Amino acid sequence: MVVTDHPRKRFYNKSGRQRVYPYVFEHHLVMEQSIGRFLKMHELVHHIDGNRLNNDISNLYLCTGPDVNASRIEHNSAHQSLEDAGLQLFKLGIIDFSNGSYSLSMKCRKLLDLDSSVI
């Protein structure tokens, strides 16, 4: 989204020249509207479902801390917890791994009474 006066306009340095890239990520704007202020430069916005195009506020989580390192740790922790949960689901037989990808197991599909073509 084009924004003319926003603290998160992106700066790029090309050939020793600094220029302003006049765009702000939509998920930043959605989060700012939700919390009623501009994001601090060290704050990160996490997409809960992993889809960067899903900028609904219910899919966004604000990672904040006293500095960029604390925010990154919180953001990385969110990603790691998803990986850990997936591993636990695999160990419990809820998801299977086949041909390079994960999917719900037949055991789980039957339990949920799902048609295998749906998922």
C-alpha positions in Angstrom: 0.0 0.0 0.0 1.4 3.4 -0.9 1.8 5.6 2.1 3.3 9.1 1.8 4.1 9.9 5.4 4.7 6.9 7.6 7.6 6.0 9.9 7.9 2.5 8.4 8.6 3.6 4.8 11.4 1.4 3.7 14.8 2.8 2.9 17.2 1.2 0.4 20.8 2.1 -0.2 21.8 1.5 -3.9 25.2 2.7 -5.1 25.8 4.7 -2.0 22.5 6.5 -2.4 19.7 6.3 0.0 16.2 6.5 -1.3 12.7 6.1 0.2 10.5 3.2 -1.0 7.1 4.7 -0.3 5.3 1.5 0.6 4.3 0.0 4.0 3.4 -3.6 4.4 -0.4 -4.1 4.7 -0.1 -6.3 7.8 1.8 -3.5 9.6 -1.0 -1.0 8.7 -3.7 -3.5 9.9 -1.9 -4.1 13.2 -1.4 -0.3 13.7 -5.1 0.3 13.2 -5.9 -2.4 15.7 -3.6 -1.1 18.4 -4.2 2.5 17.7 -0.6 3.6 17.2 2.4 3.2 14.8 4.5 0.1 15.3 7.8 0.7 16.9 10.7 -0.1 14.5 11.7 -3.2 16.4 8.2 -4.7 16.5 7.4 -7.6 14.2 4.0 -8.9 13.0 3.6 -12.7 12.8 1.1 -14.3 10.4 -0.4 -17.1 12.5 -1.5 -19.3 9.6 1.7 -18.7 7.7 -0.1 -17.0 4.8 1.5 -13.6 4.3 -1.5 -12.6 2.1 -4.0 -13.2 5.0 -3.8 -9.8 6.7 -7.0 -10.2 8.8 -6.3 -9.0 12.3 -7.4 -12.4 13.7 -4.4 -13.9 11.8 -1.8 -11.4 13.1 0.2 -11.5 16.3 2.4 -8.6 17.4 5.9 -9.6 18.6 7.3 -6.9 20.7 10.0 -6.5 23.3 12.5 -3.9 24.5 14.6 -4.3 21.3 14.8 -6.0 17.9 16.5 -9.0 19.3 13.7 -9.7 21.9 11.1 -9.2 19.1 13.0 -11.6 16.8 13.3 -14.2 19.6 9.5 -14.0 20.2 8.8 -14.3 16.4 11.2 -17.2 16.0 9.6 -18.9 19.1 6.2 -18.7 17.4 7.6 -20.4 14.3 9.4 -23.0 16.4 6.3 -23.8 18.5 4.4 -24.6 15.2 7.2 -26.9 14.2 7.1 -28.6 17.6 3.4 -29.0 17.5 3.6 -30.6 14.0 6.3 -33.0 15.3 4.0 -34.0 18.2 1.1 -34.5 15.8 3.3 -36.8 13.7 4.5 -38.8 16.8 0.8 -39.2 17.8 -0.1 -40.5 14.3 -2.4 -37.6 13.6 -0.3 -36.6 10.6 1.7 -38.7 8.2 4.7 -38.0 6.0 4.7 -39.4 2.4 6.4 -38.3 -0.8 8.0 -35.2 0.7 4.9 -33.7 2.4 2.8 -33.9 5.5 -0.9 -34.6 5.6 -3.6 -35.8 8.0 -3.3 -39.5 8.6 -6.1 -41.9 7.5 -6.6 -42.7 11.2 -7.3 -39.0 11.9 -9.5 -38.6 8.8 -11.6 -41.5 9.9 -11.8 -40.1 13.4 -12.9 -36.7 12.1 -15.1 -38.4 9.5 -13.5 -36.5 6.7 -13.5 -37.3 3.0 -9.8 -37.8 2.1 -10.3 -35.6 -1.0 -11.3 -32.6 1.2 -7.9 -32.3 2.9 
